[in-house]
């Protein structure tokens, strides 16, 4: 059985974001893009549709 990225992040205890918000996204089937917010321009590039970071769905 393939483990979802949501389950993998939770089981590994990664600090990608607030765990409550992360779990709510999982429960409501909301995809998340995990990326380095501290990298200049990343947020703008994601908003413009560029493939930056990791899609968790």
mmCIF file as gemmi writes it, N, C-alpha and C atoms, coordinates in Angstrom:
data_model
loop_
_atom_site.group_PDB
_atom_site.id
_atom_site.type_symbol
_atom_site.label_atom_id
_atom_site.label_alt_id
_atom_site.label_comp_id
_atom_site.label_asym_id
_atom_site.label_entity_id
_atom_site.label_seq_id
_atom_site.pdbx_PDB_ins_code
_atom_site.Cartn_x
_atom_site.Cartn_y
_atom_site.Cartn_z
_atom_site.occupancy
_atom_site.B_iso_or_equiv
_atom_site.pdbx_formal_charge
_atom_site.auth_seq_id
_atom_site.auth_asym_id
_atom_site.pdbx_PDB_model_num
ATOM 1 N N . UNK Axp A 1 ? 0.845 -1.186 0 1 0 ? 1 A 1
ATOM 2 C CA . UNK Axp A 1 ? 0 0 0 1 0 ? 1 A 1
ATOM 3 C C . UNK Axp A 1 ? 0.89 1.249 0 1 0 ? 1 A 1
ATOM 4 N N . UNK Axp A 2 ? 0.589 2.195 -0.859 1 0 ? 2 A 1
ATOM 5 C CA . UNK Axp A 2 ? 1.369 3.422 -0.945 1 0 ? 2 A 1
ATOM 6 C C . UNK Axp A 2 ? 0.889 4.389 0.136 1 0 ? 2 A 1
ATOM 7 N N . UNK Axp A 3 ? 1.815 4.849 0.943 1 0 ? 3 A 1
ATOM 8 C CA . UNK Axp A 3 ? 1.502 5.792 2.009 1 0 ? 3 A 1
ATOM 9 C C . UNK Axp A 3 ? 1.379 7.185 1.4 1 0 ? 3 A 1
ATOM 10 N N . UNK Axp A 4 ? 0.312 7.919 1.766 1 0 ? 4 A 1
ATOM 11 C CA . UNK Axp A 4 ? 0.139 9.264 1.232 1 0 ? 4 A 1
ATOM 12 C C . UNK Axp A 4 ? 1.231 10.18 1.779 1 0 ? 4 A 1
ATOM 13 N N . UNK Axp A 5 ? 1.494 11.255 1.056 1 0 ? 5 A 1
ATOM 14 C CA . UNK Axp A 5 ? 2.479 12.216 1.537 1 0 ? 5 A 1
ATOM 15 C C . UNK Axp A 5 ? 2.012 12.856 2.835 1 0 ? 5 A 1
ATOM 16 N N . UNK Axp A 6 ? 0.685 13.03 2.996 1 0 ? 6 A 1
ATOM 17 C CA . UNK Axp A 6 ? 0.172 13.554 4.256 1 0 ? 6 A 1
ATOM 18 C C . UNK Axp A 6 ? 0.603 12.648 5.401 1 0 ? 6 A 1
ATOM 19 N N . UNK Axp A 7 ? 0.343 11.348 5.257 1 0 ? 7 A 1
ATOM 20 C CA . UNK Axp A 7 ? 0.68 10.387 6.309 1 0 ? 7 A 1
ATOM 21 C C . UNK Axp A 7 ? 2.185 10.344 6.545 1 0 ? 7 A 1
ATOM 22 N N . UNK Axp A 8 ? 2.967 10.44 5.49 1 0 ? 8 A 1
ATOM 23 C CA . UNK Axp A 8 ? 4.426 10.401 5.613 1 0 ? 8 A 1
ATOM 24 C C . UNK Axp A 8 ? 4.935 11.606 6.406 1 0 ? 8 A 1
ATOM 25 N N . UNK Axp A 9 ? 4.419 12.795 6.088 1 0 ? 9 A 1
ATOM 26 C CA . UNK Axp A 9 ? 4.835 14.007 6.799 1 0 ? 9 A 1
ATOM 27 C C . UNK Axp A 9 ? 4.468 13.903 8.271 1 0 ? 9 A 1
ATOM 28 N N . UNK Axp A 10 ? 3.252 13.422 8.556 1 0 ? 10 A 1
ATOM 29 C CA . UNK Axp A 10 ? 2.802 13.293 9.94 1 0 ? 10 A 1
ATOM 30 C C . UNK Axp A 10 ? 3.652 12.27 10.686 1 0 ? 10 A 1
ATOM 31 N N . UNK Axp A 11 ? 3.89 11.11 10.087 1 0 ? 11 A 1
ATOM 32 C CA . UNK Axp A 11 ? 4.65 10.053 10.77 1 0 ? 11 A 1
ATOM 33 C C . UNK Axp A 11 ? 6.106 10.444 10.997 1 0 ? 11 A 1
ATOM 34 N N . UNK Axp A 12 ? 6.657 11.273 10.109 1 0 ? 12 A 1
ATOM 35 C CA . UNK Axp A 12 ? 8.047 11.692 10.262 1 0 ? 12 A 1
ATOM 36 C C . UNK Axp A 12 ? 8.187 12.893 11.192 1 0 ? 12 A 1
ATOM 37 N N . UNK Axp A 13 ? 7.042 13.507 11.55 1 0 ? 13 A 1
ATOM 38 C CA . UNK Axp A 13 ? 7.078 14.655 12.456 1 0 ? 13 A 1
ATOM 39 C C . UNK Axp A 13 ? 7.721 15.881 11.84 1 0 ? 13 A 1
ATOM 40 N N . UNK Axp A 14 ? 7.606 16.019 10.52 1 0 ? 14 A 1
ATOM 41 C CA . UNK Axp A 14 ? 8.201 17.173 9.848 1 0 ? 14 A 1
ATOM 42 C C . UNK Axp A 14 ? 7.453 18.457 10.225 1 0 ? 14 A 1
ATOM 43 N N . UNK Axp A 15 ? 8.184 19.528 10.349 1 0 ? 15 A 1
ATOM 44 C CA . UNK Axp A 15 ? 7.593 20.81 10.746 1 0 ? 15 A 1
ATOM 45 C C . UNK Axp A 15 ? 7.332 21.675 9.522 1 0 ? 15 A 1
ATOM 46 N N . UNK Axp A 16 ? 6.521 21.18 8.6 1 0 ? 16 A 1
ATOM 47 C CA . UNK Axp A 16 ? 6.271 21.938 7.376 1 0 ? 16 A 1
ATOM 48 C C . UNK Axp A 16 ? 5.303 23.088 7.619 1 0 ? 16 A 1
ATOM 49 N N . UNK Axp A 17 ? 4.418 22.926 8.589 1 0 ? 17 A 1
ATOM 50 C CA . UNK Axp A 17 ? 3.461 23.966 8.948 1 0 ? 17 A 1
ATOM 51 C C . UNK Axp A 17 ? 2.761 23.531 10.223 1 0 ? 17 A 1
ATOM 52 N N . UNK Axp A 18 ? 1.87 24.34 10.712 1 0 ? 18 A 1
ATOM 53 C CA . UNK Axp A 18 ? 1.1 23.978 11.895 1 0 ? 18 A 1
ATOM 54 C C . UNK Axp A 18 ? 0.422 22.632 11.658 1 0 ? 18 A 1
ATOM 55 N N . UNK Axp A 19 ? 0.633 21.67 12.554 1 0 ? 19 A 1
ATOM 56 C CA . UNK Axp A 19 ? 0.135 20.317 12.346 1 0 ? 19 A 1
ATOM 57 C C . UNK Axp A 19 ? -1.394 20.268 12.336 1 0 ? 19 A 1
ATOM 58 N N . UNK Axp A 20 ? -2.062 21.14 13.087 1 0 ? 20 A 1
ATOM 59 C CA . UNK Axp A 20 ? -3.528 21.17 13.058 1 0 ? 20 A 1
ATOM 60 C C . UNK Axp A 20 ? -4.014 21.606 11.685 1 0 ? 20 A 1
ATOM 61 N N . UNK Axp A 21 ? -3.425 22.646 11.135 1 0 ? 21 A 1
ATOM 62 C CA . UNK Axp A 21 ? -3.8 23.112 9.799 1 0 ? 21 A 1
ATOM 63 C C . UNK Axp A 21 ? -3.484 22.046 8.758 1 0 ? 21 A 1
ATOM 64 N N . UNK Axp A 22 ? -2.353 21.392 8.915 1 0 ? 22 A 1
ATOM 65 C CA . UNK Axp A 22 ? -1.946 20.341 7.994 1 0 ? 22 A 1
ATOM 66 C C . UNK Axp A 22 ? -2.962 19.203 8.006 1 0 ? 22 A 1
ATOM 67 N N . UNK Axp A 23 ? -3.39 18.783 9.203 1 0 ? 23 A 1
ATOM 68 C CA . UNK Axp A 23 ? -4.361 17.7 9.343 1 0 ? 23 A 1
ATOM 69 C C . UNK Axp A 23 ? -5.717 18.103 8.771 1 0 ? 23 A 1
ATOM 70 N N . UNK Axp A 24 ? -6.132 19.354 8.996 1 0 ? 24 A 1
ATOM 71 C CA . UNK Axp A 24 ? -7.399 19.84 8.429 1 0 ? 24 A 1
ATOM 72 C C . UNK Axp A 24 ? -7.362 19.798 6.902 1 0 ? 24 A 1
ATOM 73 N N . UNK Axp A 25 ? -6.239 20.135 6.317 1 0 ? 25 A 1
ATOM 74 C CA . UNK Axp A 25 ? -6.105 20.062 4.86 1 0 ? 25 A 1
ATOM 75 C C . UNK Axp A 25 ? -6.246 18.614 4.395 1 0 ? 25 A 1
ATOM 76 N N . UNK Axp A 26 ? -5.651 17.693 5.125 1 0 ? 26 A 1
ATOM 77 C CA . UNK Axp A 26 ? -5.756 16.278 4.771 1 0 ? 26 A 1
ATOM 78 C C . UNK Axp A 26 ? -7.207 15.814 4.855 1 0 ? 26 A 1
ATOM 79 N N . UNK Axp A 27 ? -7.874 16.136 5.96 1 0 ? 27 A 1
ATOM 80 C CA . UNK Axp A 27 ? -9.253 15.688 6.17 1 0 ? 27 A 1
ATOM 81 C C . UNK Axp A 27 ? -10.223 16.256 5.144 1 0 ? 27 A 1
ATOM 82 N N . UNK Axp A 28 ? -9.908 17.43 4.607 1 0 ? 28 A 1
ATOM 83 C CA . UNK Axp A 28 ? -10.791 18.088 3.646 1 0 ? 28 A 1
ATOM 84 C C . UNK Axp A 28 ? -10.284 18.008 2.212 1 0 ? 28 A 1
ATOM 85 N N . UNK Axp A 29 ? -9.3 17.131 1.98 1 0 ? 29 A 1
ATOM 86 C CA . UNK Axp A 29 ? -8.75 16.908 0.637 1 0 ? 29 A 1
ATOM 87 C C . UNK Axp A 29 ? -8.261 18.187 -0.028 1 0 ? 29 A 1
ATOM 88 N N . UNK Axp A 30 ? -7.6 19.044 0.746 1 0 ? 30 A 1
ATOM 89 C CA . UNK Axp A 30 ? -7.036 20.276 0.206 1 0 ? 30 A 1
ATOM 90 C C . UNK Axp A 30 ? -5.546 20.075 -0.045 1 0 ? 30 A 1
ATOM 91 N N . UNK Axp A 31 ? -5.099 20.197 -1.29 1 0 ? 31 A 1
ATOM 92 C CA . UNK Axp A 31 ? -3.67 20.033 -1.569 1 0 ? 31 A 1
ATOM 93 C C . UNK Axp A 31 ? -2.864 21.191 -0.982 1 0 ? 31 A 1
ATOM 94 N N . UNK Axp A 32 ? -1.627 20.913 -0.663 1 0 ? 32 A 1
ATOM 95 C CA . UNK Axp A 32 ? -0.712 21.907 -0.097 1 0 ? 32 A 1
ATOM 96 C C . UNK Axp A 32 ? 0.558 21.89 -0.928 1 0 ? 32 A 1
ATOM 97 N N . UNK Axp A 33 ? 1.107 23.066 -1.192 1 0 ? 33 A 1
ATOM 98 C CA . UNK Axp A 33 ? 2.429 23.151 -1.804 1 0 ? 33 A 1
ATOM 99 C C . UNK Axp A 33 ? 3.397 23.545 -0.693 1 0 ? 33 A 1
ATOM 100 N N . UNK Axp A 34 ? 4.359 22.663 -0.419 1 0 ? 34 A 1
ATOM 101 C CA . UNK Axp A 34 ? 5.365 22.921 0.609 1 0 ? 34 A 1
ATOM 102 C C . UNK Axp A 34 ? 6.59 23.49 -0.097 1 0 ? 34 A 1
ATOM 103 N N . UNK Axp A 35 ? 7.01 24.676 0.347 1 0 ? 35 A 1
ATOM 104 C CA . UNK Axp A 35 ? 8.148 25.339 -0.293 1 0 ? 35 A 1
ATOM 105 C C . UNK Axp A 35 ? 8.868 26.211 0.726 1 0 ? 35 A 1
ATOM 106 N N . UNK Axp A 36 ? 10.039 26.695 0.367 1 0 ? 36 A 1
ATOM 107 C CA . UNK Axp A 36 ? 10.842 27.559 1.229 1 0 ? 36 A 1
ATOM 108 C C . UNK Axp A 36 ? 10.352 28.994 1.075 1 0 ? 36 A 1
ATOM 109 N N . UNK Axp A 37 ? 9.591 29.459 2.072 1 0 ? 37 A 1
ATOM 110 C CA . UNK Axp A 37 ? 9.032 30.818 2.039 1 0 ? 37 A 1
ATOM 111 C C . UNK Axp A 37 ? 10.136 31.874 2.161 1 0 ? 37 A 1
ATOM 112 N N . UNK Axp A 38 ? 11.291 31.473 2.685 1 0 ? 38 A 1
ATOM 113 C CA . UNK Axp A 38 ? 12.385 32.423 2.884 1 0 ? 38 A 1
ATOM 114 C C . UNK Axp A 38 ? 13.193 32.673 1.619 1 0 ? 38 A 1
ATOM 115 N N . UNK Axp A 39 ? 12.939 31.906 0.585 1 0 ? 39 A 1
ATOM 116 C CA . UNK Axp A 39 ? 13.645 32.093 -0.689 1 0 ? 39 A 1
ATOM 117 C C . UNK Axp A 39 ? 12.955 33.212 -1.465 1 0 ? 39 A 1
ATOM 118 N N . UNK Axp A 40 ? 13.672 34.308 -1.738 1 0 ? 40 A 1
ATOM 119 C CA . UNK Axp A 40 ? 13.057 35.438 -2.443 1 0 ? 40 A 1
ATOM 120 C C . UNK Axp A 40 ? 12.41 35.026 -3.768 1 0 ? 40 A 1
ATOM 121 N N . UNK Axp A 41 ? 11.171 35.451 -3.961 1 0 ? 41 A 1
ATOM 122 C CA . UNK Axp A 41 ? 10.471 35.22 -5.217 1 0 ? 41 A 1
ATOM 123 C C . UNK Axp A 41 ? 9.67 33.932 -5.287 1 0 ? 41 A 1
ATOM 124 N N . UNK Axp A 42 ? 9.844 33.017 -4.342 1 0 ? 42 A 1
ATOM 125 C CA . UNK Axp A 42 ? 9.139 31.736 -4.422 1 0 ? 42 A 1
ATOM 126 C C . UNK Axp A 42 ? 7.624 31.9 -4.374 1 0 ? 42 A 1
ATOM 127 N N . UNK Axp A 43 ? 7.117 32.72 -3.475 1 0 ? 43 A 1
ATOM 128 C CA . UNK Axp A 43 ? 5.67 32.885 -3.36 1 0 ? 43 A 1
ATOM 129 C C . UNK Axp A 43 ? 5.086 33.457 -4.648 1 0 ? 43 A 1
ATOM 130 N N . UNK Axp A 44 ? 5.743 34.424 -5.227 1 0 ? 44 A 1
ATOM 131 C CA . UNK Axp A 44 ? 5.284 35.01 -6.49 1 0 ? 44 A 1
ATOM 132 C C . UNK Axp A 44 ? 5.318 33.973 -7.608 1 0 ? 44 A 1
ATOM 133 N N . UNK Axp A 45 ? 6.366 33.182 -7.652 1 0 ? 45 A 1
ATOM 134 C CA . UNK Axp A 45 ? 6.491 32.164 -8.697 1 0 ? 45 A 1
ATOM 135 C C . UNK Axp A 45 ? 5.391 31.109 -8.573 1 0 ? 45 A 1
ATOM 136 N N . UNK Axp A 46 ? 5.062 30.707 -7.33 1 0 ? 46 A 1
ATOM 137 C CA . UNK Axp A 46 ? 3.987 29.743 -7.125 1 0 ? 46 A 1
ATOM 138 C C . UNK Axp A 46 ? 2.653 30.345 -7.537 1 0 ? 46 A 1
ATOM 139 N N . UNK Axp A 47 ? 2.424 31.605 -7.152 1 0 ? 47 A 1
ATOM 140 C CA . UNK Axp A 47 ? 1.177 32.284 -7.519 1 0 ? 47 A 1
ATOM 141 C C . UNK Axp A 47 ? 1.03 32.392 -9.032 1 0 ? 47 A 1
ATOM 142 N N . UNK Axp A 48 ? 2.142 32.437 -9.74 1 0 ? 48 A 1
ATOM 143 C CA . UNK Axp A 48 ? 2.132 32.504 -11.201 1 0 ? 48 A 1
ATOM 144 C C . UNK Axp A 48 ? 2.077 31.123 -11.854 1 0 ? 48 A 1
ATOM 145 N N . UNK Axp A 49 ? 1.951 30.073 -11.03 1 0 ? 49 A 1
ATOM 146 C CA . UNK Axp A 49 ? 1.777 28.733 -11.574 1 0 ? 49 A 1
ATOM 147 C C . UNK Axp A 49 ? 3.036 27.928 -11.802 1 0 ? 49 A 1
ATOM 148 N N . UNK Axp A 50 ? 4.181 28.454 -11.369 1 0 ? 50 A 1
ATOM 149 C CA . UNK Axp A 50 ? 5.42 27.701 -11.555 1 0 ? 50 A 1
ATOM 150 C C . UNK Axp A 50 ? 5.465 26.504 -10.602 1 0 ? 50 A 1
ATOM 151 N N . UNK Axp A 51 ? 6.174 25.492 -10.997 1 0 ? 51 A 1
ATOM 152 C CA . UNK Axp A 51 ? 6.294 24.262 -10.226 1 0 ? 51 A 1
ATOM 153 C C . UNK Axp A 51 ? 7.444 24.405 -9.222 1 0 ? 51 A 1
ATOM 154 N N . UNK Axp A 52 ? 7.137 24.946 -8.056 1 0 ? 52 A 1
ATOM 155 C CA . UNK Axp A 52 ? 8.129 25.157 -6.997 1 0 ? 52 A 1
ATOM 156 C C . UNK Axp A 52 ? 7.694 24.329 -5.791 1 0 ? 52 A 1
ATOM 157 N N . UNK Axp A 53 ? 8.618 23.672 -5.133 1 0 ? 53 A 1
ATOM 158 C CA . UNK Axp A 53 ? 8.299 22.929 -3.914 1 0 ? 53 A 1
ATOM 159 C C . UNK Axp A 53 ? 7.735 21.548 -4.19 1 0 ? 53 A 1
ATOM 160 N N . UNK Axp A 54 ? 7.015 21.028 -3.187 1 0 ? 54 A 1
ATOM 161 C CA . UNK Axp A 54 ? 6.441 19.689 -3.244 1 0 ? 54 A 1
ATOM 162 C C . UNK Axp A 54 ? 4.942 19.775 -3.056 1 0 ? 54 A 1
ATOM 163 N N . UNK Axp A 55 ? 4.194 19.164 -3.951 1 0 ? 55 A 1
ATOM 164 C CA . UNK Axp A 55 ? 2.741 19.117 -3.836 1 0 ? 55 A 1
ATOM 165 C C . UNK Axp A 55 ? 2.36 17.941 -2.946 1 0 ? 55 A 1
ATOM 166 N N . UNK Axp A 56 ? 1.641 18.23 -1.873 1 0 ? 56 A 1
ATOM 167 C CA . UNK Axp A 56 ? 1.137 17.193 -0.971 1 0 ? 56 A 1
ATOM 168 C C . UNK Axp A 56 ? -0.354 17.13 -1.168 1 0 ? 56 A 1
ATOM 169 N N . UNK Axp A 57 ? -0.83 15.94 -1.581 1 0 ? 57 A 1
ATOM 170 C CA . UNK Axp A 57 ? -2.274 15.779 -1.799 1 0 ? 57 A 1
ATOM 171 C C . UNK Axp A 57 ? -2.73 14.402 -1.415 1 0 ? 57 A 1
